């Protein structure tokens, strides 16, 4: 493709060579550069792509997109831009012929609820006859293909390549999680979102490698509402006004507030053997729908209410909404696994103190006989997380089963000892079973009538990372193996 075509929506200065050249492909990884490549010199948190200019030129790259000075021979085109990440997004969109403009793109941002809400929206729209792509924390879905995710919001080139494949697969809509990091790093630059959604915000992702402050975190979340046509936002969030500062889109609200455009009323917890859920009425000026969700908690109301608010703009029938919400399942997000008529067992991704506290507080509202929490913590991560999660579980669970997660390059027993330190700040009861399968088996075999047992931390993950290697380990598979072994033993 001609470089001039790729640059048609970019402000730039050609400081070396000519723009009248052909580009074979786009790369931002110097190892992938080849003859005719355009290479983006990206300044990252760990490395600076400008340092690899000579390497990619030696491999045959003919165009460099830079924001700092580099040395290059006369036959290599150097394009100077204000921000090479932003330029990468715009050039990637042009390279794939602007695929986002051929679909309706729905973007969801917020601290919690993004993943579940994306799956609910996809389920509802698909049940109404749309073909919907998905990009999120767990995976990207293109037709029948499921691609495991490395980032909640991938790099802009990957986003645009997924969009291109979705268009070719016949998708007319795409729903995607839009992280604050993705917005800050221009991974979604140039995309005109049909609808932008704000779920909620809490202090998170604040640190040297992420956001400098909570104010910066809120600002980055709010950038979505400067590139969408309609914003659908949680009116109950106390930071809403700050997040929407500078927005350029129309706004609709949802929530429990009487002032919300779409609100939840008459909320009631639902509990049956092996099942926890919630039902409520979704109410608006011209809309009334009685809803039951088989995912427990107030946040399930928010997630489903958000999905309903979006799908009303696509003319989806009430019947299709209810049918789809009943089928919308998210791997590892309060995923109930039926193993007994006596107690409820579920898997959840809660892997920090904030998410674990939210989960356990929600489950306590159902007044289980005992709330049992099984979890471990990842190695080579902040030790403070272990103390905090231990303290949360000790305070809220009736019994904590401390086990292993992804120990990475640490000793599992050292991690368990740190969790124990947190629990011992409370009066909570606990046991330690380092092997995760043995721990899950113990939880199942000692489950009592009326218990709620949650396996926390792994969620959708299907591996365990030990000393640099990932070994297959899916909790659903472990549960099936445990039950099969019980049958074989005549239990």
C-alpha positions, 0 to 999 in steps of 0.5 A: 500500500502507498505510504501517502494513503496510510498517512491520509489522516495523520499530521506528520513531517517527512524529514528523510526520504520520500512519501511516494513509496510502497509499504509491505506491512506494519510492525512495532516489534523489531524482530518482525521487521522485513523488506519493505516494512513500516516500523513504528518507533514506540516509546514504551515503559520498558524499551524505546523503539527508536533504539532499534532503528538501525536494526530494522533498517538492516532487515529492510524496513523502508519507513520509520515513524518516529517522535524523536530523532533517528539516524537513517540513510537517504533511501529510508523514509522517516516520518516525524509525528507528535506521538508515534502510538497515536500515529500507529492507530491511525495508520493501522486503521488506514492499512485495513481500510477503516474496518471500524466504519463498517460495523457498529462499535460498542466500547465498555470502560470501568473498573469492574463489570466490563467483561460480564457486560460485553458477553451479555451484550453480545448474547442479546444482539446475537439472539436478535440476529446480529453477528457480533465480534468481541474483544476483551480481557479473556479473549477475542471472538471472531466468528467461531474463532476464540483467540486468548487475550494478552491485554484487555485492549490490545495494541491498535494494530491488533485491534484493527486487524481483528476488526478487519477479520470481523468484517470479512466474517460478516460481523455487523457489530463489535463489543469491546472492553476499553481499558484506561491503559488502552485509552491512554496509550491510543490503542482505540484512537480513530475509532468512532464508537457508536456507543460508549459505556461507563460501568463504575470507577474505584481507585485501581491501576494506580502506580508507576507503570499505570496511572499517576493518580486517581484523577489521571485514571478518571481522566483516561476513562473519560476519553471514551466519551470524546470519541463516541456518539452516545454515552450510556453511563452509571448514574449511581457512581459518585465520580460520574461527573468527573469521568464525563468532564469534557464529553462530546457525546449524548448521554443516557443514564442507568442505575437504581436512582429514580433520576436514571433514564433506565432504572432497576426497581423491586430487586429481590435475591433468589436462592435455590439449592446450587443456585444463586440469582437476583430478579428485578424490574427494568423500568423506563418511560416507555419500557418495563421488563421483569428480569431474573439473572442467574448471577448473584449480587447487585453488580449483576443488576448493573451489568444486565441493566447496562446490556438492556440499555444498549440493546434497546438502541438496536430494537431488540425485543423483550423476549430476545433480551430475556432469552439471551440474558438467561444464556449469557455465561462468562467463564470464571466470573461467578461461574456456578458449577453444579456438584451437589444439591446441598451446597453451591460451588462457584469459580471467580476471577477475584484476584485482589483485595477489592474484587474479593471483598466485593464478591464475598460481601455479595455472597454473604447477602444470601445468608449461606450456612457457611461462606467458604473461600478457597484462594492463593496469590500469584508469585512475583507480584506485590506481597501486599496483595497477599496480606490484604486478601488474607485479611479480607477472607479472614474477615468475611468468610467462615472458612478460608482454604489457602492454596496455590495460584501461579507461584511463578518463581516463588515457593508456594509455601512462602506465598501461603505464609504471607496470606496466613499473616493477613488472615491472622489479623482476624478471627477467621478460621483457615486451613492450608492445602498447597496443592490446588486440586487437593484443596478443591477436593477437600472443599467439595468433600467437606461441603455442608448443606447451605454452604456457598463455596467460592474458588477465587483467583484463577477464574477463566485461566486454564494454566498454572505458572511455575518457574517460567512454564505454564502447565495445564490447569483448569478448575472445571477440569479438576472438578470433573476429575475429582467427581469421577474419582469419587465415583470410581471409589464408590463415594 
